[in-house]
Amino acid sequence: MGPEEAGALLSAAGVGWVRFRDGADVGANAAAQGFGLDVPMARWRELLPAAERDAFDDALAGLVAGAAPRVLRVRLDGGGAARVLRLTLRRPSDQVVDALIVDETDLAVAERDLAEAEELISLLPAHVFWEAADVSRQRTLQSRLEEMVAERTAELQRQIAERERAERAALAASRAKSEFLTNISHELRTPLNVVLGYAELILDEISAGEADLAAIQVDVERIALAGGFLLQLVTQLLDLSRIEAGKMDLLEDVIELGPWIGELASTFEGMARSKRNRYEVVVEPGIGAIVADGLKLRRILSNLLSNACKFTERGSIELKVSGLDGGRRIQVEVRDTGVGISEERLSTIFDPFVQASLAAACVEGRTGLGLAMSRRYAELMGGTLSVESELGCGTTLSLVLPRRRQADV
């Protein structure tokens, strides 16, 4: 999700968003424009009452000093009726400041009305004398007044809470995306360094007249391996962007599952048995054919089998294909007895903007875009991809697809 999409999501929730770079605004959503705050930061200060400018300056100074996001409530008098706004300022990078704006005018009015009503109610017994017959009526009116103020305040507080939840979700998504981009940059640099390093080594050997054909062949194979990894990563990133934009096309291939699964599974047999694993493929007799995008289905199952083979040693790996709902759906399960996945990470492994640290990857063995892309491919084909796992005990990934997508029937 880019800044424009995030800004539109916040605007739909009534939350304004402005991004400043070196004090000049570089982006603002419709809600911020409605507040009249799609202007450079220096103009913000001029729009505030003099009594509130110091608090605004303090918040900005705190951000420059590296403090956590700052929250302040300000009164905006320009351009008509006064508004009470809650500003949340955060600094995602040295030159960039994000401002989130929530209109709390109604809440402030409700708080004022409630305070005035409570003051009036507290004064009534001392200054008003009622006839005995009117006491019950006055008490009823007093109770109803309290109920109306409480109901209005509760509704406004609910609306503010919803906006705050949207704000927190947007901030969390922004942080996760920043971490994701940092990790992806590392993933790209590592194989690039391999390619460049071995290419320079080969050139040096040739220039020095010390070229050894066998050694060069090994270096070229390593370059090809790193290049293949780069190609796979870039392909996944491009596919992810197409899916997010709703521009991913699907092919309709008629796939005879029995022979197709057998051919795919055989390519991983050596990898599985190299770690002394028991490798078993079980296909339900008469499973028949499925209409799906063959390339995307191959990518899903290749990723699942690759994970199972990489992170299972002296255990077992099973690929099982069966029918569900009288054959209307197909289930493909990849079950291993490998390292498993911790409960904390289990809920995030399909999120493309969440990657484990290298330490966690070494312990749990699963990181990157593979599972995130696999789930999205499955959903595009009208199916699901789910996981069950326990750290130290193994993992089962279950792909369920319709025999033919409903839209195609």
C-alpha positions as CSV (number, residue, x, y, z in Angstrom):
1,M,0.0,0.0,0.0
2,G,1.5,3.3,-1.1
3,P,1.1,6.7,0.6
4,E,-1.7,7.7,-1.7
5,E,-3.7,4.6,-0.9
6,A,-3.1,4.9,2.8
7,G,-4.1,8.6,2.6
8,A,-7.4,7.6,0.9
9,L,-8.1,5.0,3.5
10,L,-7.6,7.5,6.3
11,S,-9.7,10.1,4.5
12,A,-12.6,7.6,4.3
13,A,-12.3,7.3,8.1
14,G,-12.4,11.1,8.5
15,V,-8.7,11.3,9.4
16,G,-6.6,13.9,7.6
17,W,-3.0,13.1,6.5
18,V,-0.3,15.4,5.4
19,R,3.4,14.5,4.6
20,F,6.0,17.2,4.9
21,R,9.6,17.0,3.5
22,D,11.9,19.7,4.8
23,G,8.8,21.6,6.0
24,A,7.1,21.7,2.6
25,D,4.0,19.5,2.1
26,V,4.5,16.8,-0.5
27,G,1.2,15.0,-0.1
28,A,-2.2,15.5,1.6
29,N,-5.5,13.6,1.5
30,A,-9.0,15.0,1.0
31,A,-9.7,15.2,4.7
32,A,-6.6,17.3,5.3
33,Q,-7.7,19.6,2.4
34,G,-11.1,20.0,4.0
35,F,-9.4,21.2,7.2
36,G,-7.4,23.7,5.1
37,L,-4.1,22.1,6.3
38,D,-2.7,21.1,2.9
39,V,-0.1,23.9,3.3
40,P,3.6,24.1,4.3
41,M,4.4,23.5,7.9
42,A,5.3,27.2,8.5
43,R,1.7,28.2,7.6
44,W,0.3,25.7,10.1
45,R,1.9,27.7,12.9
46,E,0.3,30.9,11.6
47,L,-3.2,29.3,11.6
48,L,-2.9,28.4,15.3
49,P,-3.9,30.8,18.1
50,A,-0.8,32.5,19.6
51,A,-1.4,30.6,22.9
52,E,-1.1,27.2,21.2
53,R,2.0,27.9,19.0
54,D,4.5,27.0,21.8
55,A,3.0,23.5,22.2
56,F,3.2,23.0,18.5
57,D,6.9,24.1,18.5
58,D,7.6,21.8,21.4
59,A,6.1,18.9,19.5
60,L,8.2,19.5,16.4
61,A,11.3,20.0,18.6
62,G,10.6,16.6,20.2
63,L,10.4,14.9,16.9
64,V,13.7,16.4,15.7
65,A,15.3,15.1,19.0
66,G,14.1,11.6,18.1
67,A,11.1,11.3,20.4
68,A,8.2,9.0,19.8
69,P,5.1,10.4,17.9
70,R,3.7,13.5,19.6
71,V,0.0,14.1,20.2
72,L,-1.6,17.5,20.9
73,R,-5.0,19.1,20.8
74,V,-5.3,22.5,19.1
75,R,-7.9,25.0,18.2
76,L,-8.1,26.2,14.6
77,D,-10.0,29.5,14.1
78,G,-9.3,30.2,10.4
79,G,-11.9,30.0,7.6
80,G,-15.2,30.0,9.5
81,A,-16.3,28.2,12.7
82,A,-13.6,27.2,15.2
83,R,-12.5,23.6,15.2
84,V,-10.8,21.5,17.8
85,L,-8.3,19.1,16.2
86,R,-6.1,16.3,17.6
87,L,-2.7,16.2,15.8
88,T,-0.4,13.2,15.8
89,L,3.0,14.0,14.5
90,R,5.6,11.3,13.6
91,R,8.9,11.3,11.8
92,P,9.4,8.2,9.6
93,S,12.8,9.6,8.4
94,D,15.1,12.5,9.0
95,Q,13.6,14.8,6.4
96,V,10.0,13.6,6.5
97,V,7.2,14.4,9.0
98,D,3.7,12.8,8.8
99,A,0.8,14.6,10.4
100,L,-2.5,12.8,11.2
101,I,-5.5,15.0,11.9
102,V,-8.7,14.1,13.7
103,D,-11.6,16.5,14.2
104,E,-12.7,16.4,17.8
105,T,-14.9,19.5,17.7
106,D,-18.1,17.6,18.4
107,L,-16.4,15.8,21.3
108,A,-15.2,19.1,22.7
109,V,-18.7,20.6,22.4
110,A,-20.2,17.5,24.1
111,E,-17.7,17.8,26.9
112,R,-18.5,21.5,27.4
113,D,-22.3,20.8,27.3
114,L,-21.8,18.0,29.9
115,A,-19.9,20.3,32.2
116,E,-22.5,23.0,31.9
117,A,-25.3,20.6,32.5
118,E,-23.6,19.2,35.6
119,E,-23.0,22.7,36.9
120,L,-26.7,23.6,36.3
121,I,-27.9,20.4,37.9
122,S,-25.7,21.0,41.0
123,L,-27.1,24.6,41.3
124,L,-30.8,23.7,40.9
125,P,-31.5,22.5,44.5
126,A,-30.1,25.7,46.0
127,H,-31.8,28.2,43.8
128,V,-35.1,26.7,42.5
129,F,-38.1,26.1,44.7
130,W,-40.7,23.7,43.4
131,E,-44.2,23.0,44.4
132,A,-44.6,19.5,45.8
133,A,-46.5,18.5,42.7
134,D,-43.7,19.6,40.4
135,V,-40.9,17.8,42.1
136,S,-41.4,14.5,40.2
137,R,-41.6,16.2,36.9
138,Q,-38.4,18.2,37.4
139,R,-36.5,15.1,38.5
140,T,-37.7,13.4,35.3
141,L,-36.5,16.3,33.2
142,Q,-33.2,16.3,35.0
143,S,-32.7,12.6,34.5
144,R,-33.6,12.8,30.8
145,L,-31.1,15.7,30.4
146,E,-28.4,13.6,31.9
147,E,-29.3,10.6,29.7
148,M,-29.2,12.8,26.5
149,V,-25.8,14.3,27.3
150,A,-24.4,10.8,28.2
151,E,-25.8,9.3,25.0
152,R,-24.3,12.0,22.8
153,T,-21.0,11.8,24.5
154,A,-20.8,8.0,24.2
155,E,-21.6,8.2,20.5
156,L,-18.9,10.8,19.9
157,Q,-16.4,8.8,21.9
158,R,-17.2,5.7,19.8
159,Q,-16.6,7.7,16.6
160,I,-13.3,9.0,18.0
161,A,-12.3,5.5,19.0
162,E,-13.0,4.2,15.5
163,R,-10.8,6.9,14.0
164,E,-8.1,6.2,16.5
165,R,-8.2,2.5,15.5
166,A,-7.9,3.5,11.8
167,E,-5.0,5.8,12.7
168,R,-3.2,3.0,14.6
169,A,-3.7,0.5,11.8
170,A,-2.3,3.0,9.3
171,L,0.7,3.7,11.5
172,A,1.3,0.0,12.0
173,A,1.0,-0.7,8.2
174,S,3.5,2.1,7.5
175,R,6.0,0.7,10.0
176,A,5.6,-2.8,8.6
177,K,6.1,-1.6,5.1
178,S,9.3,0.4,6.0
179,E,10.7,-2.8,7.7
180,F,9.7,-4.9,4.7
181,L,11.5,-2.5,2.3
182,T,14.6,-2.6,4.5
183,N,14.7,-6.4,4.5
184,I,14.0,-6.6,0.8
185,S,16.9,-4.2,0.2
186,H,19.1,-6.6,2.1
187,E,17.8,-9.6,0.2
188,L,18.6,-7.9,-3.1
189,R,22.0,-6.7,-2.1
190,T,23.3,-10.1,-1.0
191,P,23.0,-11.9,-4.3
192,L,24.0,-8.8,-6.2
193,N,27.2,-8.8,-4.2
194,V,27.8,-12.4,-5.1
195,V,27.3,-11.7,-8.8
196,L,29.6,-8.7,-8.8
197,G,32.2,-10.4,-6.5
198,Y,32.6,-13.5,-8.6
199,A,32.5,-11.5,-11.9
200,E,35.4,-9.3,-10.6
201,L,37.3,-12.4,-9.5
202,I,37.0,-14.0,-12.9
203,L,38.1,-10.8,-14.7
204,D,41.1,-10.5,-12.4
205,E,42.1,-14.1,-13.0
206,I,41.8,-13.6,-16.8
207,S,43.7,-10.3,-16.7
208,A,46.5,-11.9,-14.7
209,G,46.7,-14.9,-17.1
210,E,45.8,-17.3,-14.2
211,A,42.4,-18.4,-15.5
212,D,41.5,-21.9,-14.5
213,L,38.6,-23.2,-16.5
214,A,37.3,-25.5,-13.8
215,A,37.5,-22.8,-11.2
216,I,35.8,-20.3,-13.6
217,Q,33.0,-22.9,-14.1
218,V,32.3,-23.1,-10.4
219,D,32.3,-19.3,-10.1
220,V,29.9,-19.0,-13.1
221,E,27.6,-21.6,-11.5
222,R,27.5,-19.5,-8.3
223,I,26.7,-16.4,-10.4
224,A,23.9,-18.2,-12.1
225,L,22.5,-19.4,-8.8
226,A,22.5,-15.9,-7.3
227,G,21.0,-14.5,-10.6
228,G,18.2,-17.1,-10.4
229,F,17.5,-16.0,-6.8
230,L,17.4,-12.4,-7.9
231,L,15.0,-13.2,-10.8
232,Q,12.7,-15.1,-8.5
233,L,12.6,-12.2,-5.9
234,V,12.0,-9.6,-8.6
235,T,9.3,-11.7,-10.2
236,Q,7.5,-12.1,-6.8
237,L,7.7,-8.4,-6.2
238,L,6.2,-7.6,-9.6
239,D,3.5,-10.2,-9.1
240,L,2.7,-8.7,-5.7
241,S,2.3,-5.2,-7.2
242,R,0.1,-6.6,-9.9
243,I,-2.1,-8.4,-7.4
244,E,-2.4,-5.3,-5.1
245,A,-3.4,-3.3,-8.2
246,G,-5.9,-5.9,-9.4
247,K,-4.1,-6.4,-12.7
248,M,-2.9,-10.1,-12.4
249,D,-4.2,-12.3,-15.2
250,L,-5.1,-15.9,-14.8
251,L,-4.6,-18.7,-17.3
252,E,-7.1,-21.6,-17.7
253,D,-5.1,-24.8,-18.0
254,V,-6.6,-28.3,-17.8
255,I,-4.3,-30.2,-15.5
256,E,-4.5,-34.0,-15.1
257,L,-3.6,-34.1,-11.4
258,G,-2.2,-37.6,-11.2
259,P,0.7,-37.3,-13.7
260,W,1.1,-33.6,-13.1
261,I,1.6,-34.0,-9.3
262,G,3.9,-37.0,-9.9
263,E,6.2,-35.1,-12.2
264,L,6.3,-32.1,-9.9
265,A,7.0,-34.2,-6.8
266,S,9.8,-36.1,-8.4
267,T,11.8,-32.9,-8.8
268,F,12.0,-32.6,-5.0
269,E,12.7,-36.2,-4.2
270,G,16.5,-35.8,-4.3
271,M,16.3,-32.7,-2.1
272,A,14.2,-34.5,0.5
273,R,16.2,-37.7,0.6
274,S,19.5,-35.8,0.8
275,K,18.6,-35.0,4.4
276,R,17.6,-38.6,5.1
277,N,13.9,-37.9,5.1
278,R,11.1,-40.3,4.3
279,Y,9.4,-38.8,1.2
280,E,5.9,-39.9,0.3
281,V,3.4,-38.8,-2.4
282,V,-0.2,-39.9,-2.0
283,V,-2.7,-39.1,-4.8
284,E,-6.3,-40.2,-4.4
285,P,-7.2,-42.7,-7.2
286,G,-9.3,-41.2,-10.0
287,I,-8.7,-37.7,-8.8
288,G,-9.1,-36.4,-12.4
289,A,-8.4,-33.0,-13.7
290,I,-8.6,-29.4,-12.4
291,V,-8.9,-26.1,-14.4
292,A,-6.4,-23.7,-13.0
293,D,-3.4,-21.5,-13.8
294,G,-0.7,-24.2,-14.1
295,L,2.3,-21.8,-13.6
296,K,0.8,-20.3,-10.4
297,L,-0.2,-23.7,-9.1
298,R,3.4,-25.0,-9.7
299,R,4.8,-22.0,-7.9
300,I,2.6,-22.6,-4.9
301,L,3.4,-26.3,-4.5
302,S,7.1,-25.7,-5.3
303,N,7.4,-23.2,-2.5
304,L,5.6,-25.5,0.0
305,L,7.7,-28.5,-1.0
306,S,10.9,-26.4,-1.0
307,N,10.3,-25.2,2.5
308,A,9.5,-28.7,3.8
309,C,12.7,-30.1,2.2
310,K,14.9,-27.3,3.4
311,F,13.9,-27.4,7.0
312,T,13.2,-31.1,7.7
313,E,16.1,-33.4,8.6
314,R,15.8,-37.1,9.5
315,G,12.1,-36.9,9.5
316,S,9.2,-37.2,7.0
317,I,7.7,-35.2,4.2
318,E,4.3,-36.0,2.7
319,L,2.5,-34.6,-0.3
320,K,-1.2,-35.7,-0.3
321,V,-3.8,-34.9,-2.9
322,S,-7.5,-35.7,-2.3
323,G,-11.0,-34.5,-3.2
324,L,-13.5,-32.6,-1.0
325,D,-17.2,-32.0,-1.2
326,G,-17.8,-34.9,-3.5
327,G,-14.9,-33.9,-5.8
328,R,-16.0,-30.3,-6.3
329,R,-12.9,-29.1,-4.5
330,I,-9.3,-30.4,-4.5
331,Q,-7.1,-30.4,-1.4
332,V,-3.3,-30.5,-1.5
333,E,-1.5,-30.9,1.8
334,V,2.3,-30.7,2.4
335,R,3.1,-32.1,5.8
336,D,6.6,-32.2,7.4
337,T,8.1,-33.0,10.8
338,G,10.6,-30.2,10.6
339,V,11.4,-27.2,12.8
340,G,7.9,-25.8,12.8
341,I,6.8,-22.2,13.3
342,S,6.3,-20.4,16.6
343,E,2.8,-19.3,17.7
344,E,3.8,-15.7,17.7
345,R,4.9,-15.7,14.0
346,L,2.1,-18.1,12.8
347,S,-0.4,-15.2,12.4
348,T,2.0,-13.1,10.2
349,I,3.7,-15.6,7.9
350,F,1.3,-14.8,5.0
351,D,1.8,-11.0,5.4
352,P,4.1,-9.7,2.6
353,F,5.1,-6.7,4.7
354,V,6.4,-8.8,7.6
355,Q,9.7,-10.6,7.5
356,A,11.5,-12.4,10.3
357,S,14.9,-11.3,11.5
358,L,17.8,-13.4,10.3
359,A,18.1,-15.0,13.7
360,A,14.4,-16.1,13.7
361,A,14.9,-17.3,10.1
362,C,17.7,-19.6,11.2
363,V,15.7,-21.0,14.0
364,E,12.3,-21.4,12.3
365,G,13.5,-21.6,8.7
366,R,10.8,-19.6,6.9
367,T,11.1,-16.1,5.7
368,G,10.6,-14.0,2.5
369,L,7.7,-13.6,0.1
370,G,7.1,-17.2,-0.8
371,L,4.1,-18.0,1.5
372,A,2.6,-14.5,1.0
373,M,2.6,-14.9,-2.7
374,S,1.4,-18.5,-2.5
375,R,-1.7,-17.4,-0.5
376,R,-2.4,-14.6,-3.0
377,Y,-2.1,-17.0,-6.0
378,A,-4.5,-19.4,-4.2
379,E,-7.1,-16.6,-3.5
380,L,-6.9,-15.5,-7.2
381,M,-7.8,-19.0,-8.2
382,G,-10.8,-19.0,-5.8
383,G,-9.1,-21.1,-3.2
384,T,-7.4,-20.9,0.2
385,L,-4.0,-21.6,1.8
386,S,-3.9,-22.3,5.5
387,V,-1.3,-23.5,8.0
388,E,-1.0,-25.5,11.2
389,S,2.3,-25.7,12.9
390,E,4.0,-26.2,16.3
391,L,7.6,-25.1,16.9
392,G,9.8,-28.2,17.0
393,C,7.1,-30.5,15.8
394,G,6.5,-29.7,12.1
395,T,4.1,-27.9,9.8
396,T,1.1,-28.7,7.6
397,L,0.1,-26.4,4.8
398,S,-3.2,-27.0,3.1
399,L,-4.2,-25.7,-0.3
400,V,-7.8,-26.0,-1.3
401,L,-9.0,-25.1,-4.8
402,P,-12.3,-25.4,-6.6
403,R,-12.2,-28.0,-9.4
404,R,-13.1,-25.0,-11.6
405,R,-13.4,-21.4,-10.5
406,Q,-17.0,-20.3,-9.9
407,A,-16.7,-17.4,-12.4
408,D,-15.8,-19.9,-15.1
409,V,-18.8,-22.3,-14.6
